[in-house]
Amino acid sequence: MHELAHNITMTRQKFDLVLVQEAWWNVNITTSFQGWQVILPTTIKENDCPRVIPYYKLQAGVEITLRTDIGSDLDFMILDIKCEGSRHLPTCIINLYNQTEPGEIQNPSFTTDKLASINIHPGMPTVITGDWNLHHNNWNSSIDKESTPTRTQEVVDWVEGQGFSLCSERDVHTRSGTRTQHNTIIDLTFANEPAIGQGIVCNHSVNPDLMLLSDHNTLTFTFGDPRESVDNIAKAKYNWKDAIEEDFTKALNQGLHVDANLYDTSIQQVLNKQCTHATPEELDAAVRFINACMEQAVEKAVPTCQMCSQLKPWWNNALTTVFKEMRMARDMARSYYQHFDHESEIMTWEAKQLCKRALNLVKIAK
């Protein structure tokens, strides 16, 4: 921790917020940084040890609110952060250390289980970052999809069901292994759709130089100024599932040839095999012309979506349960085949039935 404080002071990069997992803790004391303020849970019982501790730089011009009203835990901390005087909504950032509950428990609870029980507002820009202690093919291509543990897949399903996307670059290790261990990827950052749409998380990278004495590398990223979310018009407004390809093609051809002179100068003279040189202005004009024609064709030929005012996030507890049962049945059937070199008809049938049930529930939920 002291090394981190020194490196932050000496580096050319400027940091306003530091989120630490597995921080040093002695009874009721943690490391202090000169010029930085530590944020601790409001109540820490005797013998408790917070695994996540954030620090923010004094006079950094940011407003930070500890959201104990949403959730309070030793293994994750929820903060609202925004620039002082900003009229934008704050960004919710969750500092996470994923571990099992201490003690010998038959069905251990993970930090992500507790996180999944809180209400994360889908319209609030939210970022979850920290030590997930999970291995999955989504961020590590060397992990076999078929060998993914059920609990890990449940976390991935929940994250995706809540509308979060991975910000971390795939296959960039974040924890250095020892002589007998491989490098792993367990420190990750996820952002939900509002955060992605507003371009809040920028320049995400893995920095191995800030924590030289730790086996974990540091995740660094910038919070950009929130911009107005730009809706994907084609996705949000139009019902492409019911669109007829022939009608769209016909409408596009009609739009391209409405102005024969513009079509000749923008398309035929520029976008053809014989034309080997074109100015940037000519290419821009061609792109604008094609975009305009496509937008007009979509307006004519593609039906619009009928959006319901009562829409809500579709992933629910029933889906989590049925997908868990489906994966367990699939794993049991696969294990039987591997041990006895032939499949069990009963186990295979049960896995297929649970798969059908899961797909039906998805259709109903959506």
N, C-alpha and C positions, 0 to 999 in steps of 0.2 A: 504493500500500500504506500509506504514511504517512497519507494522507487517510482510508483505511478505519479505521486505528487511532484517529485523532482522532474520526471520526464515531461509532464504537462507544462511545468514552468519553463523548461529549457527548449521545448519544441517550437518551431515556427508556426505550427498550427494553433489556432485560437479555439479554445473550448469554453462553452458556457455551462454545460451540463455533463456530469459524469455519472453513469449508472454502474454500480459495482455489484457483482454477485460473489457469494462466499467471502464477504468482507471480514477483516480481522475484528474480533470482538472479545473483550475481556470484562466479564461480569456486567458492566454497564457503560463501558468506554470503547470507542472506536477511534480510528485514525482521524486526525484533523489536518486540514490543509490551510495554510495561511492565505487569506483572501477568499476563502470558500466557506459556504455554509452547508452543514450536513442536515439531511432531513431524516428523522427517525419516526417509527410508528408512535402513535399517541400514547399507547400503553405497552410496556414491555415487562412481563412478569419475571420474577426471580428465576434464574437458570434458563430463561429464554435467550435465544440467539437469533437475531434477524439475519437472514441470508441475503437480503437485498438492501443496499443503502445508496441513495443518490446524493450527489453534491452539486450545488450550483454556485457559480462565480458571483461574488458580491458586485453590485453596480454593473451587472451585465445587461440591464434593461429588459429583464423578463419577469413576468408574473407567473408564479408557480403555486398551485393549490393541491394539497394532499386530499384525495377523495376517499376518506374513510367511510363516507356515507354509501359508497358503491361497494367497497370491499376492503377488509383489513386482514392482513395475513403476514406472517413472518417471511414467507417465500415469494410473495409478489407485492408490489406497491403500485398504486394507480395515481398518476399525477395529471393535472390539467396545466398546460403551459401555453403562454402566448407572449408576444412582445408588449411591453408597456404602452398603453394608449391605443393599441390595435382595436379596430372595430370588428375584426374577424372573430369567429368562434374559436375557443382554445382547442388545441390538439391534445387528445388524451394519449399519454404514453404509459405503458405498463412495463415495469422492470420485473423480470421473471427469473427465478431459479427453480427448475423443475426437479423435484426429488420425491422419494417415497416418504411417507410418515415414519418417524423413528419408532423402533420397537418391533417385536415379532408379531406381525399381523398376517392372517391367512389371505385376506384380500386387501392388499395395501392400497392406500389412496395416494395419488400423485398430485403435485401442485396444479397441474393442468386440469385435474378433475374439479378442484375447488374453483379454479378460474372459470371453468365452463358453467358453474352454478350461478355466477353473477350476471347481471343484466348489462351487456355492452350495447349501447344505443347504436343501431345500424347507421344512423345519419350523422354520427359524430366522427370526425377524423380521428382514427385510433391507430396507434403503432404498438406492437408487442415485440420486445427485444430482450435478449438475455441468454442464459444457458439452459437450453431445452433438454439436454441429455438424451436426445433421440437420434436414431439412425434411420434414414429413409432415402429411397431412390430419388425423391423429388429434389434433394439437394446434394446427394452423393451417388453418382452413377455406378459406383462399385458395389453398392448394396443391391442384392437380389430382391426384386419385388416380391417373389413368391415366398421368401423367408421373413417377410416383415412381421414382427410380433403383432398380435391382435391389439394390444393396448396402444402401440405406436400408431397403427392405422386408425384407431378411434380418434386419437388426437388430431391427425391429419384431416380426417373427415369433419371433425368439429371446426377446425380452423377454416377449411374451405367452405363449409356450410355457413359460417358467419361472414363470408365474403372477403376473407383475408388472402393476400397474395404474398409470395416470397420476394423480399427485397434483396436478400443475399445472393451473391453470384454462385452458381452451381460449381461444385468440385473445387472450391477454394477452402483448404483445411483451416480450422480455427483452433484446434488443439493439437499440440505436438506430442507424438507418442514417444515412449521410452524405447530402449533397444529391443524389447520383446513386444512392443505394441506399434500399431500403425497410427499415422496421423488421422485424425477424425474431424468431422464437421458437426458440431453440436451447438455452437453459438449462432443464433439466427435472428433475423428481423423480419417481421411480417407487418403489412399495412393493409387496412381495409379499403373498400372502394372509394369512400369520400376522400381519404388521405391520398390515394393514388390519383384520383381525378383532379385534385387541387394541386398536385405536384409538390406535396409537402416534404417527402423524403427524397433528398438529393445526395449525389456523390457517395453512395454507400460503398464502403471498402473494408478490407481486413488489414489492420496495421500490426505487424509483428514486433515493432520497435518500442512501443510504449510500455510493454510489460515483459522485459527481458528475463526476469526471474520467475515468471509464471509459465506454466505449460499451456495457458490459453492466450491466444492473440486477441487484440482489441478490435471491436467493431466500431467504426466511426461513420457518421453521416451528418448531413446538414439539414436543418429544418428550413425549407424555403418559405418565402412569403406566400400564404395561401392565395391562389388565384381562383377566379370563377370557374366552377366545374363546367367542362365542355361536354355536352351530351353527344353520344354517337347517334346522330339523327337516324341513320339507316337502321340501327338496332332498336332505338327507343320508340320510334314512331311507326315503323312499318312492319307488317306481318309477312315476313319472307317465307314462312312455311306454306302459306296459301297462295304465294305468287306463282304465276304461270310463265315459264321461261319464254315461250314463243311470243306472248304478249309483250313482255319486257323487251325482247330483241327487236320486235317490230316497232315499238315506240322509240327505241334508241336510234334505229336506222332513220326513222322519220325526222327525229330531232337533228341528226347529223346533216341531213340534206335540205333542211328548211332554207338555209342561206347557202346557195351553191358557191358563191364567190368566197365566203368565209371558210367553207369546207375545203375549197381548192387551195387557198393560201395557208390555212392552218394545218391541214392534214395531208393532202396529196403532195404538196410541194416540200413538206418537212419530214413527215413520217413515212418514208418509203425506202426501199433497198438501195435505190440509186443515189439518194441524198447522203453524202458522207460528211457533210459539215452543216451545222446549224448554230445560230447564235443563241445565247441564253434567253434573250427576249423572245425569239421565235418558239423555243421550247416551252417557255412559260405561257405564251399565248395559246399554244396547242393544248396544254394541260387545262387551262381555264376553260377553253372551248369544250373539251371532252367532259370535264366535270359538270359544266352547265347542262350539257345534253343528257348526261346520266341522271342528274337531279330531276330534270323535266320528265324523263322516261319513268323514273320511280314514281313521281307524282301521278302519272297517267295509269301505270300498269300494276302497281303493287298496292294491295289493300292496307289500310292503316290498322294499328292495334287498338283494341278497345280496352283501355286501362281502367282497372278497378280502383276506387278510392280506398278500399279496405285491404290493399295488399300488405303482406307481412312476410318476414323471413320464413322460408318454407322448411328449413331443417328443424326437427323437433326431437324430443326424447324417444318417441316411438321408433323413429328412423334409426337413431343411435342403437337402440336395443336390437332391432331386427337385423341391422348390418353386423352387429357383434355376434348374434346367433348364426348368421349365414357364414361368417368367416370361421367360426368354431367348427361348424359342420363340415365346411370345405377342408379345413386343416385335418380333421379326424379322418375324413375319407382319403385324403392324400397320404396320411401317415399309415393307414391300413394297407394301401396299395404298395407303399415302399417296403413294408415289413413282410407282406405275404405274397407279393408279386402278382396279385390280381385284385380287382376292385370289389368292394362290398356293394352289392346292388341296393341294399337298404340304406347304407350311408350315402351313396351317390344320389339316390332318389330324394332323401331328406334334404341334402344340400341344394338340389335343383328346386325343390318346393320352397325352401327358404329364400332362394334367389328370386323366384317369381313373386313371392310375397313382398320382398324388399322393393322390387321394381314397381309393383302395384301401389305400395305406400308412397313411393316417390311421385308417381303420377297424381295421386290424390293430394299430396301435400303441395305440389306445384300448382 
